[in-house]
Amino acid sequence: SLKMSGSYEIRNLGMNVAAVYKLQTGVPAVRLLTAAEDVNGVAFNQGPITFYAEPRGTRRIDTIHYMDFRVSKYFDLKRDQRLEVMLDVFNVFNQNTVTGDNGNTGSDFLNPISILGPRVFRLGARFVF
């Protein structure tokens, strides 16, 4: 896992820019098998049993990498007062990496169950006094 961040203030324009980059290797995935009855067709007393159908770590979810970015403009008001307007962009490159898949043996095996969120813009303001 790697996370890098940085920011820079452009004083003569009254602006800040910042970025965060994150790289995270995919988590181990495992294939599961659920049995509700024994080989003779007799149901288990305790209900279905789920167990690993392959060694843990045989597969991994895809590596996740994304960048968030912020630009802000500040305005100095009265003494010791500042208004800052910010624009945040999350998942700048709009990655749609699978972050979870179905490990259950069957027709849905390896179907995605979760993906990295889409690109999102957020506009905000902060008043410091």
C-alpha positions in Angstrom: 0.0 0.0 0.0 1.3 3.4 -0.9 -0.2 6.8 -0.2 1.3 10.1 -1.4 -0.1 13.6 -0.7 1.1 17.1 -1.3 -0.1 20.6 -1.4 1.1 23.9 -2.6 0.0 27.5 -1.8 0.1 30.1 -4.6 0.2 33.2 -2.4 0.1 35.8 -5.1 -3.2 34.3 -6.4 -4.5 33.4 -3.0 -4.9 29.8 -4.0 -4.1 26.3 -2.7 -3.8 23.1 -4.8 -3.5 19.6 -3.2 -3.6 16.0 -4.4 -3.6 12.6 -2.8 -2.7 9.4 -4.6 -3.3 6.0 -3.2 -2.2 2.6 -4.5 -3.4 -0.5 -2.7 -2.8 -4.1 -3.7 -5.8 -6.2 -4.1 -7.0 -8.2 -1.1 -6.8 -12.0 -1.2 -9.9 -13.7 -2.5 -11.0 -17.3 -2.0 -13.5 -19.6 -3.7 -16.2 -20.9 -1.4 -18.3 -24.0 -1.7 -21.5 -24.5 0.3 -22.9 -28.0 0.9 -26.4 -28.5 2.3 -26.3 -32.3 2.3 -23.9 -35.2 2.4 -23.0 -37.4 -0.6 -26.1 -39.6 0.1 -28.4 -36.6 -0.1 -29.1 -36.4 3.6 -29.4 -32.8 4.9 -26.9 -31.8 7.6 -28.5 -31.3 11.0 -26.7 -28.0 11.6 -27.7 -26.6 8.1 -25.4 -25.8 5.2 -21.6 -25.8 5.6 -19.4 -23.4 3.7 -15.7 -24.1 3.2 -12.8 -23.0 1.1 -12.7 -24.7 -2.3 -9.1 -23.5 -3.0 -6.2 -22.2 -0.8 -6.6 -18.7 0.5 -4.6 -16.2 -1.5 -4.8 -18.2 -4.8 -6.5 -15.1 -6.3 -6.4 -11.4 -5.5 -8.9 -8.6 -6.2 -7.5 -6.1 -8.7 -5.1 -3.4 -7.5 -6.7 -0.1 -6.6 -5.2 3.2 -7.5 -6.8 6.5 -7.5 -6.2 10.2 -7.0 -8.2 13.0 -5.3 -7.6 16.6 -6.0 -8.5 19.9 -4.4 -8.2 23.5 -5.5 -9.2 26.4 -3.3 -9.3 30.2 -3.5 -9.2 32.2 -0.3 -10.2 35.8 0.3 -8.8 37.8 3.2 -11.7 39.8 4.7 -11.6 41.9 7.8 -8.8 41.5 10.4 -8.3 37.8 11.1 -11.1 36.7 8.9 -10.8 34.6 5.7 -13.3 33.0 3.3 -12.1 30.0 1.4 -14.0 28.4 -1.6 -13.0 24.9 -2.4 -13.5 22.4 -5.2 -12.7 18.7 -4.5 -12.6 16.0 -7.1 -12.6 12.5 -5.8 -11.4 9.6 -8.1 -10.0 12.0 -10.7 -9.3 9.3 -13.3 -12.8 7.7 -12.7 -11.3 4.3 -12.1 -14.0 1.6 -11.8 -11.8 -1.1 -10.2 -13.6 -4.1 -8.8 -13.2 -4.0 -5.0 -15.1 -7.2 -4.2 -16.3 -10.2 -6.1 -18.6 -13.1 -5.5 -16.5 -16.0 -4.2 -19.3 -18.5 -4.0 -19.0 -21.5 -6.4 -21.8 -21.3 -9.0 -23.1 -19.3 -11.9 -22.3 -16.0 -10.2 -18.7 -16.9 -9.3 -16.4 -13.9 -9.8 -19.3 -11.5 -10.6 -18.5 -8.0 -9.1 -20.3 -7.2 -5.9 -18.6 -3.8 -5.3 -16.6 -1.4 -7.4 -14.7 1.8 -6.6 -17.0 4.8 -6.4 -17.3 7.1 -9.5 -15.7 10.5 -9.9 -17.4 13.0 -7.6 -17.2 16.7 -7.4 -17.7 18.7 -4.2 -18.0 22.4 -3.9 -17.6 23.9 -0.4 -16.7 27.0 1.5 -15.0 27.7 4.8 -15.2 30.9 6.9 -12.3 31.3 9.4 -12.6 33.9 12.1 
